[in-house]
Amino acid sequence: MTSLPIDPPARLLMGPGPVDADPRVLRAMSAAMVGQFDPAMTGYMNETQELYRRVFGTRNEATVLVDGTSRAGIEAALVSLVRPGERVLVPVFGRFGHLLAEIAGRAGAEVHTIETEWGQVFPPSVLDDALARVRPHLIALVQGDTSTTMNQPLEEVGALAAKHGALFYTDATASLGGNPFEADAWGVDAASAGLQKCLSGPPGSAPLTLSERAVAVVRSRARIEAGLREATDVDASHGDFVRSNYFDLGMILDYWGPRRLNHHTEATSMLYAARECARVLLDEGRDAVVERHRVAGSAMLAGVLGLGLEVFGDVAHKMNNVVAVEIPAGVNGDAVRGELLADYGIEIGTSFGPLHGRVWRIGTMGYNARRDAVITTLAALEQVLRRAGVPVKHGGGVDAAVEVFAGAGA
């Protein structure tokens, strides 16, 4: 049997991610290969570091890419910053808080969790109390959890962590670019993200930044591989080295740093993609991109309410870039999603755990956080719901969304 060339169907990806990549990013990915230590390549690496300092809102020298999906960045941060037996506090308000606890546990941490009802976030007082009680080495907290669509306020967390002698790591996979993020101003010690949400790229590269405090922890566990080690190199780990080779941030920093010590072969096309994602965002302007996500998200929220649907969770703390819509009683949620995909080429998502089959998650993120994508999705959703017997208001979704866009001058 002869296989056919890849020819994906046309899709408008309006779920919780991935999203359609910006055409500029796709074009960048088609650029020619160069060797990993070619001056052109190391130049692109240096440029990418500086671009992501601006994206994260930081001056951290240790700002790099981890090759792999966003989970690779999470794992690299946790396995490198946490020694076996050290305490990690994970506040859980959705599926991805459970993921942080899972990864920290696999790194050998003594994991302590606190939980709140899905659809809510943690007030600073609760985090302060938990930090005082647990006294962790690190607090690991998701910023935007797409499983619930909630956006955890982070502005006070860094100061609380420092007060209790803890490092502060945040997973900004689904939030970076579409919601405010200020690594330095908020006292973030480590943050990682992915390209496939608000950054308008494909999955496969994880931008990551580390404060000087975090770098000191990583360096205290550093060792250089035999075959690369020079006579003057000292094994700083004293046997307490990072148990993962691929995700050892000490070695990754040496690869991205002046010594360019070989660690892996950089995923060239993904570096091109990540670099272009940052350029696209910064060309538009960080604040402008957040505002575009806010307006598109507000329009989608108004649209689903205009159709007479209900939304899940505390809307005051909803992420700009995704909304959870309660599936009407008696409606087969998967069948609706299937019709949207088959008839209109539009993908929306369901959720996990207690929300699986209860809500649809509709995203307005990255390249798809725009007027035509929102209006097209609402118009299609209205028709599919009408066929399913849901008494939606004729034109209610589109009219409400248009009003939001008009009010924003978009």
Helices and strands as residue ranges (DSSP letters): E 12-13, H 23-29, H 39-56, E 62-67, H 70-81, E 87-92, H 95-106, E 110-115, H 124-134, E 138-142, E 144-145, E 150-151, H 157-163, E 167-171, E 190-192, E 205-210, H 212-220, H 249-256, H 268-284, H 286-306, G 315-317, E 322-326, H 333-344, E 346-347, G 353-355, E 359-363, G 366-368, H 371-387, H 396-407
